[in-house]
Amino acid sequence: MLVPNRRARECAKAVEMLFEEWEDTLSRFRPGSELSRLNDRAGAAVGVGPILLAAVEASLAAARATGGLFDPTLRHALVRMGYDRTFEEIEDGAPAAAVGPKGGGAWRRILVDGSAGTVTLPAGSGLDLGGIAKGMAVDASLDLLASLGADTALVSAGGDLAVRGLPPGRRAWPVLVGNDPDGPVVPLVRGALATSGTARRRWRQGPFERHHLVDPATGEPADGGLRQVTAAGETCRAAEVGATAAFVAGRRFGPIVLARLGLAGMLVTEAGRIHVGRWPWPGLEHAA
């Protein structure tokens, strides 16, 4: 996080506490989290707090908007592939776990009662809200910083970031896109960026190479000819959904997905980069 403000330490502590609250609520790796308790009671109506309720509603809206390419009900597929603990703890060669359905689609049968504050997951299903939760936490952090008087800020959470205002004396925020240190540095003026790719979260499971971006149709790692997708949107939540859905859609259909969501983006194939839409900075506008 970068806050050009005399109260930077106070602001940083507030954002740190916000992320900890969201992590404690939405992490599938913490047995005591609200999300873990909801997953443990799949098949029953469970009372949830406002953060989890908002994240579930947002994930269902994203699934509908992307035709299921963004699917929050892939927890069992990820666990089956060995992603049953934080990525830092994954061990290469972990055996497959025989848990739950292989593919996705269970999001269509999730019941949400906003007035009662309850969520009912289909029996045998499980939620993984990691990506969209991170984007929402970034957006919530910017709102929190604004309430603390920091109208100029950049909040980054791994591959997701968003900005508010501009740095003193600068016309834009210089942002490195993706994990390649030699990758493009773009001048971000407003909004958010989110990147989904396979460069970091890869592991081996027996003879198979795995990554965390799952195709809901197969329950296996998406293999659409892309290495990375970066989406640009007004919010980090929207950018995160777009990046994930476009990656799953692959080289051929990813640009169409971003265009339908009204997002700009950069898709990276083995052969190079494809730019989609009008990016929120000069110099990188290119129609797919």
N, C-alpha and C positions, 0 to 999 in steps of 0.2 A: 504494500500500500504506500502511496505517495500523497502527502497532503501538504501543500505549501502554505502553512498556517502556523502561527505562533503557538497554537494549542495542539501541535502535532502529536505530542506524547499522549495527551488525553484522548484524542481522536483515535489513535492507534489502539489504545487499550479498549476503547468502546467497540471497535470493529473486531478485535481479538475475542472479546466476550460474546459478541453476536455469533461469530463463526463457531465458537465452542458450543453455544446453545443449539445452533442448527445441527452441528455434528452429533451432539448428544441425543437429539430428537430423531434424526433421519439416517444415521449410519446403520447399515445392515451388519456391520462388523462388531457392534457393541451389543451384547446380549440384553442389556438393560434399556436400550433405546426404545422410544415409542414405536418406531418402525419394526424393530425386532419383535416386540410384543404383539403388534398387529399381525405380522407374518405367522407367529406362533399360534394365532387364533383364527387362521383362515377358515372360512365357513360360518363364522359367527359375527354378529354386529358388535363392533368395538368402538367405545368412545375414545376420541382422539382430541388433541389440543389444536390450537389455531394454526401452528406452523405445519404440522403434518397434514391437516385438512387442506390447507392451501396448496401444499406440494402435491397431494393426490389429485386435487381438482385440476391443477395446472398440467400434470402429467397426462390425465385423461383428455384434456383439451388438445394437448400436443399430439397424442395418439390419433385422435379424430382428424386433426388438421393434416396429418401426414399419411393417412390411410394405413396406420399401423406400422409404418417404417420406424417411427419412434415408439418403442414398446416398453413400458415400465414393468412388465410382468415377466422379465427374463431372469429373475433371480436363480431359479433352479437350473437353467441352462448354464449360467456362469459357474455355479457351484459344481455342476457335473464336469465342467472343464478344468476344475482345480482352483477357480477363483473364489475360494471359500474363506479367505482371510484377506487382510490388507495386502496390497500388491508387494510391499516391501517384505512380506512374510511368505510369499508364494515360493514353493520349492519346485524346481524343474523335475519332471518325471513323476509328479503326483498322480496317483491312479484316478480313474474316472469314478465319480460318485453316482450311484443309482438313486437319484432323487427327482421326483416330479416329472412333469411333461417336458419333452425335448424342445419344442418350439414355443412361440408366443401366442398372443391373441386373447389371453384370459382377461385383459383389461376391459373387453367388451361386456363382461359380466360382473364388474365391480359395481357395488351399490354405494352411493354416497348420500347421506341425509344431512344436509348442511344445517338445517334448523335444530336437529337433535345432536349434531356433532359426532355422527357415527360413520364408520366405513365398514363395509362387508366385502371381504375378498372371497372369491370362489374357493371352495374347498380344494386343497392340493396345490394352490397357486402361491406365489410369493412376489413381493415388490422389491425392486432395486431402483432407488430414486437418485442415485449418486450424481449423474450429470446435470439433470435439471435442478436438483437441489443446490448444487454449487453455483449455477447461474443465478438462481433466485437469491441466494445469500449475497452474491456480489451486488445485485440490484438493491437489496435491502440495506447493504452497507453504505451505498451512496446516499440513499434516503436518510439514513441515520446521521451521516456526516453533514448533510445539508442542515439537519435539525440542530446540529452542534455549531453551525456557523461556518462550516468549511464548504464553500461553494465551488472550490477548485480542488479536485481530487482524482486520483486514479486508484482503483482497487483491482488487484489481480489475484486469482486463485488458480494457479497452474495454467492450463490452456485457456482460461476464461478471464476476461477483464472488461471493465467499463470505465468511462471517464465522465467527469462533470466539469464544465468550465475549461479554461486553458491555463497552462503554466505561466507564471509571471514573465513577461517579455518574450513569450513564444507564441507562434501562430498555430501550433499543434503539439500533440504528444508523440514523440518518436517511439514506435512500437515494433519490435521484432516479431514477425509472423512465424509461428511454428517453433520447432526445436533446433533447427539448423542454424548455428551461429553465423553462417554465411547467407542466411535467407534474407528475404526482403525486409527492409525497415520502412514502415509506412508512417506518414504523418496523420495520426488519428485526431480529428477535430471534435467529434461528438460520438455518442452511442457506445456500442460494445462490439467486441470480437470474441469468438469462441472457436477453438480448434479441436477437431477430433482426428486422431491418427494412430498409427500402430508403432511408431518409432520407440516409444518408451514402455508401454504395457504389453510386453510379449513374453511368453514362456513356453516351455515344452512340456507335453504330457505324453509320455511314451514316445512313439514315433511321430507325434503330431505337434506342429507349431501352432500355438494358440494366441489370440489377442482378445481384448475385452469388448470389441464392437461386434455384436451378434446380429445375424440376420434372423428376424423373427420367423421367417418362413421355414427355416431349416434347423434353428437352434444351434448353428455352427458359426464360427467367425465369418463375417462378411468378406466376400472375395469378389469384389466388383471392379478390380483394376485400379483402385485408388490407394495412395499411401497416406494422404492427409487432406482434410477439408477445413478451411477457415471460412466462417460465415460472419457477416457484419450486419448488425441490426440495431434498432433503437434501444433494446434491452438485452442484457446478457442472457436472460431466459430464452428469448426468441432466437438469439444467435446460437445458443447451445443446442436447441431442438433442431434448427436448420442444419448445423454441421453434422450432427449424428445421423439425421434422416438422409442427408445427401450422401454421406459415406456409405450407408447401407444400400442405397439405391444404385451406387456404382458410377463408373465412368460415363456410361451412356445416359442414364436417367437422373443422375445427381444434379446437373444443371437445371433440369426441368423442375425438380423438387424445390430448389432454391427460388427459382423464378415464381413458382406458384405460391410460395410462402411470402413473396415480396421482399426477399433478402438478396443482398449482394454476396458474392463469395469467390473464393479461390480454391480450385480443386487441383491437387497435385497427383499426377500419374507418373509412371516410370519414364514417360517421354517428356514430361514438362508440366507447365501450369496452364490451367484453363480459368479465365476470369469470367464471372457471371454478373451482369447487372452493373449499376452505377455505384461504385464504392464511395464512401464518405470522405475521400481525400483525392487530391488531384494526381494525375499521372498513372493511375492503374485502372482506368475505365476501359473495359473491353467486353464486347458482347460475345457470348458463347456461340 
